[in-house]
Amino acid sequence: MITGRFAPSPTGRMHLGNVFCALLSWLSAKSKGGQWRLRIEDIDPQRSRRDFAMQLMDDLQWLGLPWDGEVVWQSQRSDIYEHYLRLLQDAGLTYPCFCTRADIMATQAPHETDGRIVYAGTCRGKILDETMKNTPAAIRLMVPGEVISFCDGHYGEQQVNLAHQCGDYILRRKDGAWAYQLAVVVDDALMGVTEVVRGRDLLLSTPQQLHLRQTIESLSSPHRGQLPVDSGAIGESLARRRAKVRGGLYFFHHPLLVNESGQRLCKRDRSLDLSSLRQKHTSPKDIIGYLAFLAGILPSPTPSFPQDLLPLFAWQRVPKEDIIATFPNLPNSR
Ligand code: GLU
């Protein structure tokens, strides 16, 4: 059984790019008879807002993209993340990092193509003195200098050297907030997610997540006496879940929606955010039809319900290059 998921961070209102991701993920899971789960990734207390999350759920319902089961809120799962972090710490796979952003910028030039910074490992192996023990520190995972290969469902074979291309990454921030990679890996495993659909900007997260998942699973094995502390509906242990997903955790990355100057749509593009489109009385069928056209599923932007698209959906139709989304093409009033 395929369980796909949509995992937005509620740090702004949904824009067309988020809807594009939700639609592709919904179609990909539902066209295989699967379930589609919704998880609200509200782990950044400074940026996440509950009203945005509520608005997002209302938007998904309005668009005709219903999810299965209960909504999972990352902000309520601290104890679970804590358990898995401790497992990694006890195995000696993490270290505290005292670097400031300025320290990190000073040791490493941003990656040429996307401005990403690969942490140089400055705090790895640092001998801690007494004063440091009370200094706030981020916690980083030590990654091996290994090439991880995986086959993306849309972009094909990928090979990433974790140490060179990603570096040791943060599991918990200095201010105590949970970092994206740990929360995502633990939740995908415990929720029984078997298919992940997201923007190609997150392609490099995949080898990090595959490696972290494999590491946690090997430490969670019942033979080591380390059983997870989760409970309730998503309370199966990682080790038991592993058996179920052994057939594969599939990743599909999709091209990004960009504006006419090639910049990725973002929360600042107010004209393409769902609230303004709804205010202008654009209908959900128009939005879905337009996005399906951009995704290569429809030959023209014909107003449609998501379920109308199920028989037409195929990943082969979705372009690989980023796609220009222009507001004037979207019928904007009824
Ligand atoms: N929460 C992430 C975001 O809003 C997406 C997480 C994922 O799909 O892995 O960008």
Residues whose N, C-alpha, C, O or C-beta is under 5 A from the ligand:
A	BS01	LIG	A7 P8 S9 E41 V197 R198
